[in-house]
């Protein structure tokens, strides 16, 4: 199968990322253990990994994204959230692998086919907290607002997660999502990942072709400024390289001329590298 035929929609990328999580989990020095990732990824997920350009760099970014967002979730729980709402949850398994409070409410929202696929495969697995799945098309403005109104009325202090979601939205869609979340009084916190220079690196010709049917669209010069302009405040911001250091991982070597720039200007290179990808906890 051709590289550009493996990923036919955004939901397919969930298989891809699950395979990266599985490979990380199976390392002797694994930064986390996701024992469910391999069966969720399936054969297709690993096929995607095999044809991924800059595969080692992608693996590094997905590992730090996972551990970084784990940290932010724990921080939000310490701040007193009673509910976690994972929008575009894909094949995330945090309700099963994280030591969460047993009384925590965890809601996963995704397309109907993704909810069905995941529910079938995990039917015999027991989550650590109260887990509920909702099938919905979040790209439908009316359906999304109705869902937010319903969930907003059922919670007091909720955390929203959009891991790996905003990048696939247009700038206007990202703005509407941000404003809709902020408009709900009980939606107190929001975790998202965002990128800068890494988006340019990802869009090499081969990777762009691989993602041609699920293109990365969100593209603003300063994502933090973009979302804080809607009222959000940054509580914590975890940068790619800093998180790599924390878990004992280094960014894989880059080719010329990037490697020369790193040797000549290490501080500047680190500053630029950190800004390429990060994970942020917003609050009101």
Secondary structure, 3 states (H helix, E strand, C coil): CCHHHHCCCCCHHHHHHHHHHHHHHCCCCCCCCCCCHHHHHHHHHHHHHHCCCCHHHHHHHHHHHHHHHHHHHHHHHHCCCCEEEEECCCCCCHHHHCCCCCCCEEEEEECHHHHHHHHHHCCCCCCCCEEEEEECCCCCHHHHHHHHHHHHHHCCCEEEEECCCHHHCCHHHHHHHHHHHHHCCCEEEEEEEEECHHHHHHCCHHHHHHCCCCCCCCCCCCHHHHHHCCCCEEEEEEEHHHHHHHCCCCCCCCCCCHHHHHHHCHHHHHHHHHHHEEEEEEEC
